[in-house]
């Protein structure tokens, strides 16, 4: 089966539909699938439920899809950098399902592993646990959380081969790796695409069996949410 596509638009062809759930990998703006997000924006797909650790920032990342009102629900753990998100939520235009970060990561991992639900202490006795099944194991109380499986996972990796085997770099491994397993279809953009056999098998984080389509991107912007710098030692003298 051919997995390599020439660009983001062709890689998403036939996979998008209104009302779908999309998992978007990355951590903040680190390791986000920039080209695939833009392609979804340009497709005009509506009523998306987006699963992501964050909602991007204004005009960047998933913020692009908030700007066009294509996202109607966010399942996230942190959204503090996006004023557009804040306004749409307060105006009642955007539904939000907050998850503790570890719970969100495990919901995604569980979905990819075929586990429909699990119990966790986190959130018991708080608003997070309201309306959820609770059980006691030993001396502690737990709430039940369900696994997440998306219609589409869009993933960013550093290197990949033509069969979809992937290697991530540093922080970008967060959420990209579990999300790659939890999509009914997984589409990946990589910075460098190589032939099968060129990747060290011991370095592969996501096996190609989880990947349906892959593109080699270019001109990655790799924006920084909050750039904090300090003077170089020589400049301070």
C-alpha angles and dihedrals in degrees: 000000000000111000103169117091128184098235145355096267094055092043090058095043111128095006101085126085137155115272095024129143115238126190112206117196129219139075114258103320092328115110097358121156094247099176095045092051090053090048091053089050092051091048092064093224108170141204094029122176103212122202112199138133086244142005098243118240131283108303095357135087113345086351085083090063092045090053090059094042091239093132116072099169133031125198102194147137101216131024104155099123100061123083092181089057090049094051095047091048094049090046091054093245096115129051115214129199108190120204131184104252096246091048091051091050091049093046088056094044091048092051091052091049094050094250109142097197144353140187126247136175091220112106098012110145093015135093088269089067098046112124094006126118112262129198137176121233113184108317097337137080123228137186126217119244124187127231119249126231118178131205087230136014117199111199139186121208134172098228133009138168129226091267092056101256106153141205121192128200123231115294093011088071088072110101094346093083098049093039090055088065097044102060126094082218123020122200119186136194118200135189092223127025118197137176123270110278096032095095120079103246090219090059098052112114100180120034116224093243088081095052124081102173136017138184134187108233129202138199095031108190097203094195121199119228097213115009110208119181138169129208116272112251092249092051092054094057 
